[in-house]
Structures are given as C-alpha cells and as structure tokens.
C-alpha cells in the first residue's frame, strides 16, 4: 500500500508541476507520457492488489478464516488468486477479475481466453467454496448470461465491493 500511495503522490506532483507540451510537439508529448508511465509503474498490479484487498474484506466478513494474507501471492503469479482454509476446515478458492469488457456486450477474444482459464481452474479445484470475484458491473452482468453462467456451475459470482451475488 505504501508503494501505491507514493506513486500516486508522485503522479499528482508531476501533473501539478509539469505544463502540457504544445499540441504539435511530438517529442515533448513523448517525454511527458513516458514520465507518466515511469511514475505509474505497473498500475495493473496495483489495481489487482486493491481488488485482492476488497476480496479479503468480503471473505473475512462472509466466511470464517484461520489466516489470510492478501499480499502473500504476487500479482500475476500462476495458480489460484486465493486459496484459504476456513475456520471449519473447508477449503475456499477464488479467482479475481478487474476486467472491463472490450466489447459493449461481451468480452474481447483475449479476455475470453483468460476467463476460460479461470473457469477451468475453478471447475477443477477440489474446494468446498468456489468464488469468482469481479470488480466491474458490466463484467458481472455478462456472467448472468447463459453463455457464461453455464461455465460457472457450483461457483458463486460476486461483484465487489457491493457484494452482489449470482449463484451459478
């Protein structure tokens, strides 16, 4: 969290202090945008980590958990996003998606491929509780459609942080 906060503070400072280049100054725009990119670092990892913290809040408030370190698994590392033992001994697994659908009414081709991998991980996990945790309303609504809902048998689909649920 400290690193994310420092990057945002540095970004605010940069934007407040740096004037925008002239419209026709391609080199100036390149330097300006490259500086923004450098300050941001891998913003996708920060977004994923914030989503993992929301998932942790949801799991702690809805299930008994012995221990759960949201920072234990590196963002982007292979495997299930969350794999914890509940206080009653049951296993809970979850996949988290921060995806905004590429198309107005569907995922893009690459997004579909990544979702298929997650659907497969959840389907083949030997767990008592399976969650598919989403952060975007449009993505959540897509999961209600028969096309996707049929792939989520036995999985609870949750919209974070609202905690709306689709029981597939």
N, C-alpha and C positions, 0 to 999 in steps of 0.2 A: 504494500500500500504506500509505503514511504516513497518508493521509486516513482510510482504513478503520480503521486502528489507533486513531487519535484519536477517531473516532466511537464505537467500541466502549468505549474507556476512559471517555468522557463518559457513555455509557449506563450502564456499571457504577456510576459515581459517582452518577448521578441515582437509580438504583434503590436504592442503598445508603442514600442520604440522605433520600429522599422517602418519607414514610409513605403507605400506600394511603388514598384517601379513604373515608369511610363508605359503606356499601353504598347508601344512599338519596340520596347527594349527587351528583346528575347533573352539576351544574356542576363539582364537584371532579373527577369522573371525566373529564369533557371536557377540563379543563385538564391533568390528568395524562397522558391519552392523546395529546393534541395535542403536549405537550412531548416525549413519547417519539418521536412521528412526526417532529418537527422535528430531534431529535438524530440519528435514523436516516438522514435524508436519503433518497436513492433507493437503498434497500437492494438492490433488484433489480439495479441496475447493479453494485453490489459483488459480488453473487453471480455475475453474469455474468463479471465481471473475474476472480474467483477461478477460475471454470471455464476461462477462457481461459488462465490460468497453468497449470492442470492439462493442458490441451490442448498447450500449448507443451512441457511436460515430456515428454508422450507422443511428440510429433513429433520432438523432439530425440533421444530415446532409441531411436526406431524408424526414422528416416529421416535422410539426410544433408541438412543445410540450410545454405545460404550465409549467410542472415541472417533473423532473425525477431524482431520487436519486438511483444510481446503487447499493448502499450499503444498501438500505432500507430493502430488503428481504434477510434473511440469506441464504447462500448457502445450498442447501439440504432441505430447508423448503418446506412443501407441497404447492400446488397451482401453478398458472402460474408463470413463471420466470419473466415476465414483463407484467404489466397491467397499461397503462397510458392513459390519456386523451390528445388528440391533441388540438392544439390551436383553431381549428374549431369545437371542441366539439365531434369529433368522438373518439371512443374507439379503442386503439391498444393493442393487446395481442401478446405475443411471448413466444416461448419455445426455449431454447438454448441447443445445444448438442456439447460436446467436444469429442465425441466418435470416437475411431479408430476402424473400423470393425475388429472383431475377425477372420473372415474367409477372404480368399483372394478376394472373390467376393460376400460377403454377411455379414450381422450381425450375431453374435452368438445368441443362444437361449435367454439368459438373456437380451442381448441388444435389441433384437426384442420385448421382453415383455415390456421393458422400453419405447421404441419408440411407441409401441401401446398405452400406457398410454398417452403419449404426443399427439399423433394423435387424441385420443379421447378428451382430454382437449381442443385442438384447434377446433375440429369439433363441440363441444357442447358449445363453448363460444359465447356469444352474443356480437360480436365485429365487427367493420367496417373494420378493418385491422388485418389480422392474418399472423404472421411470424413464420417460422421455421428456426432458425439461427444456422448454422453449422460452425465449425472451421476446419474440416478436409476434404480435397479434395476427398478422396475415399468415405467418407460417403455422400458427396454432389453428387457424380456421381451415387451412389446407388439410391438416391432419384429420379433420372431421369428415372429409370427403371419402367415399368408398374406396377410391384409388389408393389412398394412404392408410385409412383406418384398417383395412383388411390385412395390412402388413404389421399391425401392432397388436395382435391378439395377446392378451394377458399382460399388456403394458398400460400403465396409466400415463396419459399425456397431460402435462401440467404447464400452464402459462405462468411464468414468473414475472414480476413479484405478486401478481394478482391472486395466484393460487387457484385459478380456474382449472377444472379438470375434465378430461374426456376419458372415460373408462372404455378402452377398446375391447 
